[in-house]
Each structure stands twice: as C-alpha cells, then as structure tokens.
Amino acid sequence: MSKFEKSIERLESAYVSFMRHLGPKLSGDAELGLTGPQFYILHLLSKKEKFMVTEMASKMGVKPSAITVMIERLYKNRLVSRDRDENDRRVVFIHLTEEGKEVLQKAKQRRFEIISQYFKHLEADELESLIAIYEKLARIAATEEDIH
C-alpha cells in the first residue's frame, strides 16, 4: 500500500469516527422537531426568497416526490408556506415563514454550540488550515460537477 493510500485510509477512518460522534448530534433537533434534511431545506430557503419544489429536489439530490413529503411536514408545522405560480398553476413555490426563520436561527445556534465543543480544541492555525482544505475541496468538487 502506497503512502497516499495509507493517508486516505487514515483520513477515512478518522472521518468516520468523528462523524459517528458528531453526526447524531447534528442530524436533527428533537426540541425543535427538525430532522437533518428539514434543517437543510430551511437553510436553503434562507439563502433565496423562494424555490420551486423541483428546484429544491434537484439541490438536495432527491426526487420531487421525496421532497414533497418533507415540505408537507414543514408546512404543517408552519415553517414554510406554499404558493402556486400565477401563470402556471402546476408550479409550486416554497417560502420560509417568520416562524421558520426563528426555528432555523435556533437550530443554527444549537449546531454552532455543538460544533464549537469539538473545534475549540484546535489551535487557531489548525482551524484555519482545516477551513482552507475544506474550501479547496469544495472548489474541486464544484469543478468536477461542472465537468460531468
């Protein structure tokens, strides 16, 4: 096994171990009644005024039928609203409600506190290196997506 292969194996092992501990804490918030995917939907909606259901499904990499179920629950909890397009009644737009904004803010704060518990143990330069590496990997991934 090459040094590079050993490094990838170590990285994967460390990542899996870390996410086994962190993942369940971030995957949902029972107090706020949010699952991980629901949090992500609210987060996406906070970045853009409205999304079509099909557009949201594409962003999340799921089928529109799957996103519809998630949105229905958020709608019932008054975290999102739905509006039909005036020109094409088949098109449904999803918006974040004021209550949804409040829940998202609370969830973000909670996630920040959880992540901070781990990252506060890093030196400033270690944290900066980690951020730079993830930013570089994100750029590479985006470029790869554009190619394929």
C-alpha positions as CSV (number, residue, x, y, z in Angstrom):
1,M,0.0,0.0,0.0
2,S,1.4,3.4,-1.0
3,K,1.8,6.3,1.4
4,F,-1.0,8.1,-0.4
5,E,-3.4,5.1,0.0
6,K,-2.4,4.8,3.7
7,S,-3.2,8.5,4.1
8,I,-6.6,8.2,2.5
9,E,-7.3,5.2,4.7
10,R,-6.3,7.2,7.9
11,L,-8.4,10.1,6.7
12,E,-11.5,7.9,6.1
13,S,-11.1,6.2,9.4
14,A,-10.8,9.4,11.3
15,Y,-13.7,11.0,9.4
16,V,-16.0,8.0,10.1
17,S,-15.1,8.0,13.8
18,F,-15.6,11.8,14.1
19,M,-18.9,11.7,12.3
20,R,-20.1,8.7,14.3
21,H,-20.0,11.1,17.3
22,L,-20.9,14.4,15.7
23,G,-23.5,13.2,13.2
24,P,-26.2,12.1,15.5
25,K,-25.9,15.4,17.4
26,L,-26.3,17.4,14.2
27,S,-28.8,15.1,12.4
28,G,-31.9,16.5,14.0
29,D,-33.1,18.6,16.8
30,A,-35.9,16.9,18.7
31,E,-36.5,20.0,20.7
32,L,-37.2,22.0,17.6
33,G,-38.7,19.0,15.7
34,L,-36.3,19.2,12.8
35,T,-34.6,16.4,11.0
36,G,-31.2,16.9,9.2
37,P,-32.9,17.2,5.8
38,Q,-35.5,19.5,7.1
39,F,-32.8,21.8,8.5
40,Y,-31.1,21.8,5.1
41,I,-34.4,22.8,3.4
42,L,-34.9,25.7,5.8
43,H,-31.2,26.6,5.3
44,L,-31.6,26.6,1.5
45,L,-34.8,28.7,1.8
46,S,-33.0,31.3,3.9
47,K,-30.5,31.8,1.1
48,K,-33.1,32.5,-1.6
49,E,-36.6,34.1,-1.4
50,K,-38.4,31.1,-2.9
51,F,-37.7,27.7,-4.5
52,M,-39.8,25.6,-6.9
53,V,-40.3,22.1,-5.5
54,T,-38.4,20.6,-8.4
55,E,-35.5,23.0,-7.9
56,M,-35.3,22.1,-4.2
57,A,-35.4,18.4,-5.0
58,S,-32.5,18.9,-7.5
59,K,-30.5,20.9,-4.9
60,M,-30.9,18.1,-2.4
61,G,-30.3,15.3,-4.9
62,V,-33.7,13.6,-4.3
63,K,-36.9,13.1,-6.4
64,P,-39.6,15.7,-6.2
65,S,-41.9,13.1,-4.5
66,A,-39.4,12.7,-1.7
67,I,-39.1,16.5,-1.2
68,T,-42.9,16.9,-1.2
69,V,-43.2,14.7,1.9
70,M,-40.5,16.7,3.7
71,I,-42.1,20.0,2.7
72,E,-45.5,18.8,3.8
73,R,-44.3,18.3,7.3
74,L,-42.6,21.7,7.4
75,Y,-45.8,23.2,6.0
76,K,-48.0,21.5,8.7
77,N,-45.6,23.0,11.3
78,R,-46.0,26.4,9.7
79,L,-42.2,26.7,9.0
80,V,-42.8,27.1,5.2
81,S,-45.6,28.4,3.0
82,R,-46.5,27.2,-0.5
83,D,-47.8,29.4,-3.3
84,R,-48.8,28.4,-6.8
85,D,-47.3,30.3,-9.8
86,E,-49.9,32.7,-11.2
87,N,-49.0,31.8,-14.8
88,D,-48.7,28.0,-14.3
89,R,-50.8,26.5,-11.5
90,R,-48.7,23.3,-11.7
91,V,-45.6,25.2,-10.4
92,V,-45.4,25.4,-6.6
93,F,-43.1,27.8,-4.8
94,I,-41.8,27.2,-1.3
95,H,-41.1,30.2,1.1
96,L,-39.7,30.4,4.6
97,T,-42.2,31.7,7.1
98,E,-41.3,34.0,10.0
99,E,-41.7,31.0,12.3
100,G,-39.5,29.0,10.0
101,K,-36.8,31.8,10.2
102,E,-37.0,31.7,14.0
103,V,-36.7,27.9,14.2
104,L,-33.8,27.9,11.7
105,Q,-32.0,30.5,13.8
106,K,-32.4,28.5,16.9
107,A,-31.2,25.3,15.1
108,K,-28.2,27.2,13.7
109,Q,-27.3,28.4,17.1
110,R,-27.6,24.9,18.6
111,R,-25.4,23.4,15.7
112,F,-22.8,26.2,16.3
113,E,-22.6,25.3,20.0
114,I,-22.3,21.5,19.2
115,I,-19.6,22.1,16.6
116,S,-17.8,24.6,18.8
117,Q,-17.4,21.9,21.5
118,Y,-15.1,20.0,19.2
119,F,-13.4,22.8,17.2
120,K,-12.4,24.8,20.3
121,H,-9.7,22.2,20.9
122,L,-7.9,23.2,17.7
123,E,-5.2,25.8,17.6
124,A,-6.1,28.9,15.5
125,D,-3.7,27.8,12.7
126,E,-5.1,24.3,12.8
127,L,-8.6,25.6,12.4
128,E,-7.6,27.9,9.6
129,S,-5.8,25.0,7.8
130,L,-8.9,22.8,8.1
131,I,-11.1,25.6,6.7
132,A,-8.7,26.2,3.8
133,I,-8.6,22.5,3.0
134,Y,-12.4,22.2,3.0
135,E,-12.8,25.3,0.9
136,K,-10.3,23.9,-1.6
137,L,-12.1,20.5,-1.7
138,A,-15.4,22.3,-2.2
139,R,-14.0,24.2,-5.2
140,I,-12.6,20.9,-6.6
141,A,-16.0,19.2,-6.1
142,A,-17.8,22.1,-7.8
143,T,-15.4,22.0,-10.7
144,E,-15.8,18.2,-11.0
145,E,-19.6,18.7,-11.0
146,D,-19.3,21.2,-13.8
147,I,-17.2,18.7,-15.9
148,H,-19.6,15.8,-15.5
